[in-house]
């Protein structure tokens, strides 16, 4: 059996469809750049953080932890690992389709994986997408938007208002809600979401937001696993 399609045409189609998402990711990156600069990061350090971690939620959590003055390398590593644990599930969902392009292309494409282009790619796979370069294509403009936004936010911190004044602190929850709305096809699909949300609210009151992220993921995932029924 031949190797799966991985062409420039697929990459170009993905980039074209990922371009509208890059605008919102640019704004999110702008918000992170502002927060990072206010925490004492220079432009180069903020951009290096965005390139290395490449996760807005994990980066904001790490910066907040650093601002407490009590951050250790282990605490930073654990925070980033926990918040980014969802990418293990994203990668597992893509594996049967993406791995057919070979390990080098697959791992290279996963470097550009984010929430937005994962959802876009999964929807295209359901519609019959065969060109595996589509994933990397969707990720390229999003990554550029993220880095450009970070650079501008960090550089313009003295003239731009606080991120909260621009509403950037609401971008992540709004995007997560949009993902749920796009993926839920039946009312019953919202049951794991409701369980996870309830668990997060309860755990946050007792143990704080970091533990709430873990608890919500475990609770929602467990309910989803119990409810799963393979197609007949």
Order of alpha helices (4+ residues) and beta strands (2+ residues): alpha-alpha-alpha-alpha-alpha-alpha-alpha-alpha-alpha-alpha-alpha-alpha
